[in-house]
């Protein structure tokens, strides 16, 4: 299942990168650049400071750079960095004495991100190829880990959280945006692999997410809702996807939310 999910996600985000690289704004396969999850996450000042294609390739569910409290000189890692929007924004904050790594498994996204980096003229950035379940960085090498609607896409979230704790320095923080669930979810949606790459079926229950973070070793875990999705939002999100039963949409509405999730390493 983990490999099936990984391949589905990789194919989806490869298509998204190719669409943006080819000049199309909203041809993101099963994802839409105007869906209720990805739309209107960044303010005009942020968008004006990065290349347009970095913004167009943004398929996150939040704006972790605006909430993470980054400081000059810090080392930052973005898990599933895509076209590089959060990496480039973070690099501006940490400055020349800091560094930001972007980790992604999709060649097309990495190519787009590096192109965006060159266009922006930002040097304190390095994009790495790899999986978020096996982070290619040394132990205790990162101050802050960001991610934007990516951990929920992993088929082995516990491995992602263990690896995140491993690479964080003592006192470091996980500060991510992700999709979480409140309440019971129809099994037919949970089991539909095609929905993993649309940020739906892979989402953890809020309490389960907190428990997994704590089992991995994180302390002072907080989960703060940033958007809660109603029936119209869910219907719009699932348009064009293999929805198992239209009647399930009302049962899902209000149970999905974007959240800012934070945990600390001792």
C-alpha positions as CSV (number, residue, x, y, z in Angstrom):
1,X,0.0,0.0,0.0
2,X,2.8,2.4,0.9
3,X,4.4,2.0,-2.5
4,X,1.1,2.3,-4.3
5,X,0.4,5.6,-2.5
6,X,3.9,6.9,-3.2
7,X,3.6,6.2,-6.9
8,X,0.1,7.8,-7.1
9,X,1.4,10.9,-5.4
10,X,4.5,11.1,-7.5
11,X,2.5,10.9,-10.7
12,X,0.1,13.5,-9.6
13,X,2.7,16.0,-8.6
14,X,4.8,15.3,-11.7
15,X,1.8,16.3,-13.8
16,X,1.3,19.4,-11.7
17,X,5.0,20.4,-12.2
18,X,4.7,19.8,-16.0
19,X,1.6,21.9,-16.2
20,X,3.1,24.8,-14.4
21,X,6.4,24.5,-16.4
22,X,4.4,24.5,-19.6
23,X,2.7,27.7,-18.7
24,X,-0.7,26.3,-17.5
25,X,-2.0,27.7,-14.2
26,X,-4.7,25.2,-13.3
27,X,-4.0,21.9,-15.1
28,X,-2.9,20.0,-12.0
29,X,-4.6,16.7,-12.8
30,X,-6.9,15.7,-9.9
31,X,-5.8,18.7,-8.0
32,X,-7.0,22.2,-8.9
33,X,-5.1,25.4,-8.3
34,X,-8.4,27.0,-7.3
35,X,-9.7,24.3,-4.9
36,X,-10.8,25.3,-1.4
37,X,-7.6,23.7,0.1
38,X,-4.9,25.4,-2.0
39,X,-6.4,28.8,-2.8
40,X,-5.6,32.1,-1.2
41,X,-3.0,30.9,1.3
42,X,-0.3,33.6,0.7
43,X,-0.5,37.4,0.9
44,X,0.5,39.7,-2.0
45,X,3.8,40.7,-0.4
46,X,4.9,37.1,-0.2
47,X,3.7,36.2,-3.7
48,X,5.5,39.3,-5.0
49,X,8.8,38.2,-3.6
50,X,9.1,34.9,-5.5
51,X,8.9,33.7,-9.1
52,X,5.4,33.3,-10.4
53,X,5.8,29.6,-11.2
54,X,6.7,28.9,-7.6
55,X,3.3,30.3,-6.6
56,X,1.5,28.5,-9.4
57,X,3.0,25.2,-8.3
58,X,1.9,25.7,-4.7
59,X,-0.4,22.8,-3.8
60,X,-0.3,23.1,0.0
61,X,-3.1,23.6,2.5
62,X,-1.6,26.4,4.6
63,X,1.1,28.9,5.0
64,X,3.6,27.5,7.5
65,X,6.2,30.1,6.8
66,X,3.9,32.8,8.2
67,X,3.4,30.8,11.5
68,X,6.7,29.1,12.1
69,X,8.5,32.0,13.7
70,X,11.6,31.5,11.7
71,X,14.7,33.5,12.8
72,X,17.9,34.6,10.9
73,X,20.6,32.0,10.9
74,X,18.4,29.0,11.3
75,X,18.6,25.8,9.3
76,X,15.2,24.9,7.9
77,X,14.0,21.7,6.1
78,X,10.8,21.7,4.0
79,X,9.4,18.1,3.6
80,X,7.8,17.7,0.2
81,X,9.0,21.1,-1.1
82,X,7.3,20.9,-4.5
83,X,8.0,24.0,-6.6
84,X,9.8,25.6,-3.8
85,X,7.4,28.4,-2.5
86,X,8.0,27.7,1.2
87,X,11.7,27.1,0.7
88,X,12.2,30.4,-1.0
89,X,10.1,32.4,1.4
90,X,11.9,30.8,4.4
91,X,15.3,31.6,2.8
92,X,14.4,35.2,2.8
93,X,13.7,35.1,6.6
94,X,16.8,33.0,7.7
95,X,19.1,35.2,5.6
96,X,22.6,34.6,4.4
97,X,23.7,33.1,7.8
98,X,20.9,30.5,7.6
99,X,20.1,27.7,5.1
100,X,16.9,26.0,3.8
101,X,16.7,22.5,2.4
102,X,13.8,21.4,0.2
103,X,13.2,17.6,0.0
104,X,11.1,16.1,-2.7
105,X,10.9,12.8,-4.5
106,X,9.5,14.1,-7.8
107,X,12.1,14.9,-10.5
108,X,9.8,17.3,-12.3
109,X,9.1,19.3,-9.1
110,X,12.8,19.4,-8.3
111,X,13.6,20.7,-11.7
112,X,10.9,23.4,-11.4
113,X,12.1,24.4,-7.9
114,X,15.7,24.7,-8.9
115,X,14.6,26.9,-11.9
116,X,12.6,29.1,-9.5
117,X,15.6,29.3,-7.2
118,X,17.8,30.5,-10.1
119,X,15.3,33.0,-11.2
120,X,14.9,34.4,-7.6
121,X,18.7,34.6,-7.2
122,X,18.6,32.9,-3.8
123,X,21.7,31.1,-2.8
124,X,21.1,29.8,0.7
125,X,18.9,27.0,-0.6
126,X,19.5,23.4,-1.5
127,X,16.9,21.0,-3.1
128,X,17.4,17.3,-2.3
129,X,15.9,14.3,-3.9
130,X,14.5,11.7,-1.5
131,X,11.6,10.4,0.5
132,X,10.3,12.1,3.6
133,X,10.3,8.7,5.3
134,X,14.1,8.6,4.8
135,X,15.4,12.1,5.2
136,X,18.9,12.4,3.7
137,X,20.3,14.7,6.4
138,X,22.5,14.0,9.4
139,X,21.2,13.6,13.0
140,X,20.4,16.9,14.8
141,X,21.2,19.1,11.8
142,X,18.0,21.2,11.5
143,X,16.4,23.9,13.6
144,X,12.9,23.9,12.1
145,X,11.0,21.4,9.9
146,X,8.3,22.8,7.7
147,X,5.8,20.9,5.5
148,X,2.7,22.0,3.6
149,X,0.0,19.3,3.1
150,X,2.5,16.5,2.5
151,X,2.8,14.4,5.7
152,X,-0.8,13.3,5.1
153,X,0.2,11.9,1.7
154,X,2.7,9.5,3.2
155,X,1.8,5.8,3.6
156,X,4.1,5.6,6.6
157,X,3.5,8.7,8.7
158,X,5.2,7.2,11.8
159,X,8.4,6.9,9.8
160,X,8.1,10.5,8.7
161,X,7.7,11.7,12.3
162,X,10.6,9.5,13.6
163,X,12.9,10.8,10.9
164,X,11.8,14.4,11.6
165,X,12.7,14.0,15.3
166,X,16.0,12.5,14.3
167,X,17.2,15.4,12.2
168,X,16.0,18.1,14.6
169,X,18.5,19.7,16.9
170,X,17.7,19.7,20.6
171,X,15.1,22.4,21.1
172,X,14.2,22.2,17.4
173,X,10.6,22.3,16.2
174,X,8.3,20.7,13.7
175,X,6.0,23.4,12.3
176,X,3.8,22.1,9.5
177,X,0.5,22.7,7.8
178,X,-1.5,19.5,7.1
179,X,-5.0,18.1,6.6
180,X,-6.6,16.4,9.7
181,X,-9.9,14.8,10.4
182,X,-12.4,15.3,13.2
183,X,-14.7,12.3,13.7
184,X,-15.5,9.1,11.8
185,X,-14.7,8.9,8.1
186,X,-16.4,6.5,5.6
187,X,-14.1,3.6,4.9
188,X,-14.7,3.8,1.2
189,X,-13.0,7.2,1.2
190,X,-10.2,6.0,3.5
191,X,-9.4,3.1,1.1
192,X,-9.5,5.0,-2.2
193,X,-5.9,5.3,-3.2
194,X,-6.7,7.9,-5.9
195,X,-7.7,10.3,-3.2
196,X,-4.4,10.2,-1.3
197,X,-2.9,12.6,-3.8
198,X,-5.8,15.0,-3.3
199,X,-5.1,15.4,0.5
200,X,-8.2,13.4,1.5
201,X,-7.9,9.7,2.2
202,X,-4.5,10.0,3.9
203,X,-5.5,12.5,6.5
204,X,-5.2,11.4,10.2
205,X,-7.7,12.0,12.9
206,X,-6.7,15.0,15.0
207,X,-6.3,12.9,18.2
208,X,-4.4,10.2,16.3
209,X,-2.1,12.8,14.8
210,X,-1.3,14.2,18.3
211,X,-0.7,10.7,19.7
212,X,1.7,9.7,16.9
213,X,3.7,12.9,17.4
214,X,4.0,12.2,21.1
215,X,5.0,8.5,20.5
216,X,7.7,9.7,18.1
217,X,9.1,11.8,20.9
218,X,7.6,15.3,20.3
219,X,6.6,17.4,23.2
220,X,4.2,20.4,23.6
221,X,2.2,19.3,20.6
222,X,-0.5,21.7,19.4
223,X,-2.9,21.4,16.5
224,X,-4.6,24.7,15.5
225,X,-7.4,24.7,12.8
226,X,-6.8,27.2,10.0
227,X,-9.7,26.1,7.6
228,X,-12.6,23.8,8.1
229,X,-14.2,22.4,4.9
230,X,-18.0,22.4,4.5
231,X,-20.1,20.4,2.0
232,X,-19.6,22.8,-0.9
233,X,-15.8,22.7,-0.3
234,X,-15.7,18.9,-0.3
235,X,-17.8,18.6,-3.4
236,X,-15.5,21.1,-5.2
237,X,-12.4,19.3,-4.0
238,X,-13.6,15.9,-5.2
239,X,-14.8,17.1,-8.6
240,X,-13.2,14.9,-11.2
241,X,-11.9,12.3,-8.7
242,X,-13.2,8.7,-8.2
243,X,-15.7,9.6,-5.5
244,X,-17.2,6.2,-4.4
245,X,-20.6,7.6,-3.6
246,X,-22.0,11.1,-3.9
247,X,-24.2,10.6,-0.8
248,X,-21.0,10.4,1.3
249,X,-20.2,14.0,0.8
250,X,-22.6,15.3,3.5
251,X,-21.1,12.8,6.0
252,X,-17.6,14.1,5.2
253,X,-18.4,17.8,5.4
254,X,-17.1,19.6,8.4
255,X,-14.8,16.8,9.3
256,X,-11.8,17.8,7.3
257,X,-9.7,20.8,8.2
258,X,-6.4,22.4,7.5
259,X,-4.4,22.9,10.6
260,X,-1.0,24.2,11.8
261,X,0.7,21.5,13.7
262,X,3.6,22.1,16.0
263,X,5.8,19.8,18.1
264,X,9.1,20.3,19.9
265,X,12.2,18.2,20.4
266,X,13.6,18.2,23.9
